[in-house]
Amino acid sequence: MLMYPHIDPVALQLGPLAIHWYGLTYLAGFALFLLLGRLRLRHPPYAAHGWTARDVEDFLFLGVMGVVLGGRLGYCLFYKPGYYLSHPLEVLFLWQGGMSFHGGLLGVVAAMLWFAHSRRRPWLEVADFVAPCVPTGLAAGRIGNFINGELWGRLAPPDLPWGMVFPQSGSMLARHPSQIYQFLLEGLLLFALLWWYARGPRRQGEVAGAFLVGYGSLRFLAEYFREPDAFLGLLGLGLSMGQWLCLPMLLAGVVLWLRAQRQISH
């Protein structure tokens, strides 16, 4: 088995100012979005529809707000509603940790709606543009989780070669390094598949639908290796909160994709 390497979460200390690796992974995710968004402009139909690098930059600003505000509010509402209703000011304590992908997704959806309205573009055109640029940011975030030694996996078989001991878990038993599983599945694999799929001409809503189905499926799978939150445990049908939140994503993705197929036939 492997031992968690105890990486210092602070990347750089400048007097009272501490720059954390987790914050840097968020910055890396936003930078990757900017790079991929500019490459995405070459894919049909965006150049023909007047998309520019300025559009990518403007959406990134809105998307960052959506990720941070939605991610924080989603964590407070989905995972600890009782606690934060009793301690409402702590919703603002971002430095204490606690971000939800599904909340961040809702924040990004709100940003897309605002952007589409302000640019007078179809919302699904914006969603199709954004979707392939997201998984690399998710991958960067999972690296941040690993550096922080958080969101470790469930107990692994003793003979699993890459089983890892996370002392932060309170035991010295080998666990699945689920942060790395999610980095590979929801990050790199989803990016490779979605970028390839999005490069060709697609009907409006197909790429966004493929993202929702792809992320929902891969996250649902990865949750079987991730230790459930201690304050929640497993919920109905033996599923984690993350898995239950993936189900509406899967349904929405299937509906979007099938809706696009129906549009073709007419």
Backbone torsions as a table, in degrees:
resi	resn	phi	psi	omega
1	MET	NA	160.8	179.9
2	LEU	-103.9	156.3	177.7
3	MET	-109.2	133.4	177.1
4	TYR	-55.7	131.9	-170.0
5	PRO	-77.3	3.0	177.7
6	HIS	53.5	64.8	178.3
7	ILE	-80.0	133.0	177.9
8	ASP	-65.8	119.9	-179.0
9	PRO	-64.9	-17.9	178.4
10	VAL	-91.0	117.3	-178.8
11	ALA	-79.3	-36.0	-175.7
12	LEU	-152.4	131.7	178.7
13	GLN	-113.4	118.3	178.0
14	LEU	-118.6	88.0	-175.9
15	GLY	62.7	-125.2	-179.9
16	PRO	-79.0	-9.6	-176.9
17	LEU	-90.3	121.2	177.8
18	ALA	-112.0	125.2	176.8
19	ILE	-100.7	116.1	-174.8
20	HIS	-91.7	146.0	175.9
21	TRP	-57.7	-36.7	-177.5
22	TYR	-62.0	-41.6	176.3
23	GLY	-64.9	-37.4	178.9
24	LEU	-66.8	-33.8	177.8
25	THR	-67.6	-34.8	174.6
26	TYR	-63.6	-44.6	178.5
27	LEU	-61.3	-39.3	177.4
28	ALA	-62.6	-41.3	178.1
29	GLY	-61.7	-41.9	179.4
30	PHE	-68.1	-38.4	178.0
31	ALA	-65.0	-40.1	177.4
32	LEU	-64.4	-37.7	176.4
33	PHE	-60.6	-44.0	-179.7
34	LEU	-61.3	-44.6	179.7
35	LEU	-64.4	-49.7	-177.4
36	LEU	-68.4	-33.6	177.6
37	GLY	-62.0	-39.3	178.0
38	ARG	-68.4	-36.4	174.5
39	LEU	-68.0	-34.4	-179.0
40	ARG	-63.8	-25.8	179.2
41	LEU	-59.8	-22.0	-179.3
42	ARG	-81.6	-13.8	-178.5
43	HIS	-81.2	147.9	175.4
44	PRO	-69.9	145.4	3.1
45	PRO	-105.0	21.7	-163.3
46	TYR	-70.0	-42.2	178.1
47	ALA	-63.0	-40.6	-179.8
48	ALA	-67.3	-25.1	-179.1
49	HIS	-94.5	10.6	173.2
50	GLY	83.8	16.5	176.9
51	TRP	-70.9	143.1	-179.0
52	THR	-133.3	171.0	177.2
53	ALA	-61.9	-29.9	177.7
54	ARG	-64.0	-36.3	176.9
55	ASP	-61.3	-42.3	-180.0
56	VAL	-62.2	-45.0	-179.2
57	GLU	-64.9	-42.1	-179.3
58	ASP	-66.4	-40.6	179.4
59	PHE	-68.3	-35.5	178.7
60	LEU	-58.1	-42.2	178.9
61	PHE	-59.5	-47.5	178.8
62	LEU	-66.1	-39.0	-178.9
63	GLY	-64.7	-38.8	178.2
64	VAL	-60.7	-44.6	177.8
65	MET	-63.1	-40.5	179.2
66	GLY	-63.7	-42.8	-179.7
67	VAL	-63.4	-48.5	-175.0
68	VAL	-70.0	-51.5	-177.8
69	LEU	-69.2	-45.1	179.9
70	GLY	-67.0	-40.5	-179.9
71	GLY	-62.9	-40.7	-179.6
72	ARG	-72.4	-46.9	-179.9
73	LEU	-65.2	-36.7	178.2
74	GLY	-63.0	-41.5	178.1
75	TYR	-62.5	-44.6	-177.6
76	CYS	-65.6	-38.6	-176.2
77	LEU	-83.2	-39.4	-175.9
78	PHE	-81.1	-36.4	-169.4
79	TYR	-106.2	-36.9	-177.4
80	LYS	-137.9	55.0	-176.5
81	PRO	-61.9	-41.1	-178.8
82	GLY	-62.2	-44.0	-178.1
83	TYR	-63.3	-47.0	-174.9
84	TYR	-76.9	-21.8	171.2
85	LEU	-68.3	-31.4	177.6
86	SER	-83.5	-22.7	-179.2
87	HIS	-130.5	65.2	-172.0
88	PRO	-61.0	-32.3	-179.4
89	LEU	-64.7	-27.2	-178.4
90	GLU	-71.6	-10.2	172.0
91	VAL	-58.3	-30.9	-177.7
92	LEU	-82.5	-9.3	-175.0
93	PHE	-82.8	70.2	-176.4
94	LEU	-62.1	-29.3	-177.5
95	TRP	-68.1	-13.9	177.5
96	GLN	-81.7	-4.4	-179.6
97	GLY	84.7	172.0	179.8
98	GLY	107.4	87.8	177.4
99	MET	-132.1	143.0	-179.9
100	SER	-115.1	128.5	176.5
101	PHE	-60.8	-44.9	-175.6
102	HIS	-64.4	-35.4	173.5
103	GLY	-67.0	-41.9	176.7
104	GLY	-60.7	-37.7	177.8
105	LEU	-62.0	-44.2	178.1
106	LEU	-62.7	-36.6	176.6
107	GLY	-64.5	-39.2	178.3
108	VAL	-69.1	-37.7	176.1
109	VAL	-59.8	-43.8	177.2
110	ALA	-61.4	-40.8	177.6
111	ALA	-63.3	-39.9	178.8
112	MET	-65.0	-40.4	178.7
113	LEU	-62.5	-44.0	178.7
114	TRP	-63.9	-45.2	-179.0
115	PHE	-63.1	-45.7	-179.6
116	ALA	-60.6	-42.8	179.4
117	HIS	-64.9	-44.5	-176.7
118	SER	-69.6	-27.9	179.7
119	ARG	-98.8	-2.5	-178.0
120	ARG	55.3	47.0	176.9
121	ARG	-115.1	153.4	175.0
122	PRO	-61.4	136.4	-178.4
123	TRP	-59.2	-39.0	-178.7
124	LEU	-68.8	-28.9	175.4
125	GLU	-64.2	-41.0	177.2
126	VAL	-65.9	-44.6	-179.2
127	ALA	-61.9	-41.4	178.7
128	ASP	-65.2	-35.0	178.8
129	PHE	-67.1	-44.7	-172.4
130	VAL	-73.6	-38.7	-168.1
131	ALA	-51.4	-48.1	-176.9
132	PRO	-70.3	-12.8	-178.5
133	CYS	-90.3	-2.6	-173.8
134	VAL	-87.2	-41.2	-170.9
135	PRO	-58.9	-31.7	179.2
136	THR	-66.7	-32.6	174.5
137	GLY	-66.7	-37.8	176.0
138	LEU	-63.4	-40.5	178.8
139	ALA	-61.4	-43.1	179.5
140	ALA	-62.3	-40.4	179.1
141	GLY	-63.2	-37.2	178.8
142	ARG	-68.5	-32.6	173.3
143	ILE	-63.1	-39.7	176.1
144	GLY	-61.5	-40.7	176.5
145	ASN	-60.7	-41.7	-179.3
146	PHE	-65.9	-43.9	179.3
147	ILE	-60.9	-37.7	179.4
148	ASN	-75.0	-10.6	-178.0
149	GLY	66.0	37.3	-177.4
150	GLU	-121.8	166.6	178.8
151	LEU	56.1	44.0	179.5
152	TRP	-70.0	172.8	-174.5
153	GLY	-92.3	179.1	176.3
154	ARG	-75.1	169.7	179.9
155	LEU	-59.2	137.9	-178.0
156	ALA	-105.9	157.6	173.5
157	PRO	-57.1	141.6	-176.8
158	PRO	-58.2	-26.1	-177.2
159	ASP	-95.5	8.7	178.0
160	LEU	-70.6	118.3	-172.8
161	PRO	-59.3	-34.1	-178.3
162	TRP	-101.1	14.0	173.5
163	GLY	-58.9	138.6	-172.4
164	MET	-128.3	138.2	176.4
165	VAL	-88.3	121.8	175.1
166	PHE	-109.3	97.7	-178.8
167	PRO	-56.8	-26.0	179.5
168	GLN	-62.6	-21.2	-178.3
169	SER	-74.1	-12.6	-179.5
170	GLY	92.2	4.2	177.0
171	SER	-140.5	161.9	178.1
172	MET	-107.5	28.2	177.0
173	LEU	-93.0	147.1	-178.7
174	ALA	-68.0	140.1	179.2
175	ARG	-128.4	162.3	172.3
176	HIS	-70.1	130.8	173.4
177	PRO	-76.5	74.5	-169.8
178	SER	-65.7	-23.7	176.0
179	GLN	-61.0	-39.1	179.8
180	ILE	-72.2	-37.1	175.4
181	TYR	-58.3	-46.1	-178.4
182	GLN	-69.0	-35.9	174.3
183	PHE	-57.4	-43.7	-177.6
184	LEU	-75.6	-40.0	-174.6
185	LEU	-82.7	-63.1	-174.8
186	GLU	-75.0	-19.6	-179.0
187	GLY	-96.4	-79.5	-170.9
188	LEU	-70.1	-48.1	-177.9
189	LEU	-63.9	-47.6	-179.9
190	LEU	-61.4	-40.7	177.9
191	PHE	-61.0	-48.8	-177.8
192	ALA	-59.6	-45.9	-178.4
193	LEU	-67.7	-44.5	-175.1
194	LEU	-72.1	-38.1	178.9
195	TRP	-64.3	-43.0	176.9
196	TRP	-61.6	-44.4	-177.5
197	TYR	-65.9	-35.9	-173.8
198	ALA	-82.4	-11.9	-174.9
199	ARG	-69.6	-32.1	-179.7
200	GLY	-85.4	171.4	176.1
201	PRO	-65.5	126.7	-179.3
202	ARG	-129.4	154.0	178.1
203	ARG	-78.4	151.3	-173.9
204	GLN	-59.7	124.0	179.7
205	GLY	101.6	-15.6	-177.7
206	GLU	-67.2	-45.3	-176.3
207	VAL	-68.8	-43.2	177.7
208	ALA	-62.5	-41.8	177.3
209	GLY	-62.9	-40.8	179.3
210	ALA	-64.4	-36.6	177.6
211	PHE	-63.5	-47.4	-177.9
212	LEU	-62.7	-42.1	178.8
213	VAL	-68.2	-43.4	-178.7
214	GLY	-64.6	-49.8	179.9
215	TYR	-65.4	-45.3	-178.1
216	GLY	-58.3	-41.7	-179.0
217	SER	-68.9	-47.2	-176.1
218	LEU	-69.9	-37.8	177.1
219	ARG	-67.5	-40.7	178.2
220	PHE	-58.3	-43.4	178.5
221	LEU	-65.2	-47.3	-176.7
222	ALA	-62.5	-29.9	-178.7
223	GLU	-64.2	-21.7	177.1
224	TYR	-68.8	-17.4	179.6
225	PHE	-106.2	-7.4	-176.6
226	ARG	-98.0	135.9	179.0
227	GLU	-66.0	126.1	178.0
228	PRO	-62.4	154.1	177.1
229	ASP	-57.5	132.3	-174.2
230	ALA	-59.9	-34.0	-176.6
231	PHE	-81.8	-5.8	178.3
232	LEU	-116.6	-43.1	-174.6
233	GLY	68.0	-160.2	177.0
234	LEU	-87.0	144.4	-177.1
235	LEU	-103.5	-154.3	-177.8
236	GLY	-54.9	143.0	-179.9
237	LEU	62.4	18.4	179.1
238	GLY	71.7	20.6	-179.4
239	LEU	-99.9	151.0	177.3
240	SER	-82.7	168.3	176.5
241	MET	-59.1	-41.0	178.4
242	GLY	-58.8	-40.1	179.4
243	GLN	-68.0	-41.8	178.3
244	TRP	-63.2	-36.8	179.1
245	LEU	-71.8	-21.9	178.1
246	CYS	-75.8	-25.8	-175.2
247	LEU	-62.5	-47.2	175.6
248	PRO	-64.0	-30.2	175.1
249	MET	-62.2	-47.1	179.3
250	LEU	-59.4	-45.5	-179.4
251	LEU	-62.3	-45.9	179.3
252	ALA	-62.0	-39.3	179.3
253	GLY	-64.2	-43.6	179.0
254	VAL	-63.4	-43.6	179.7
255	VAL	-61.6	-45.3	179.2
256	LEU	-60.4	-45.4	-176.4
257	TRP	-66.9	-44.1	179.8
258	LEU	-66.9	-35.8	176.5
259	ARG	-61.2	-40.3	177.4
260	ALA	-63.5	-38.6	179.2
261	GLN	-65.2	-38.2	-179.5
262	ARG	-66.9	-34.6	180.0
263	GLN	-64.8	-31.0	-178.1
264	ILE	-64.3	-47.0	-171.6
265	SER	-64.5	-18.2	178.5
266	HIS	-96.6	NA	NA
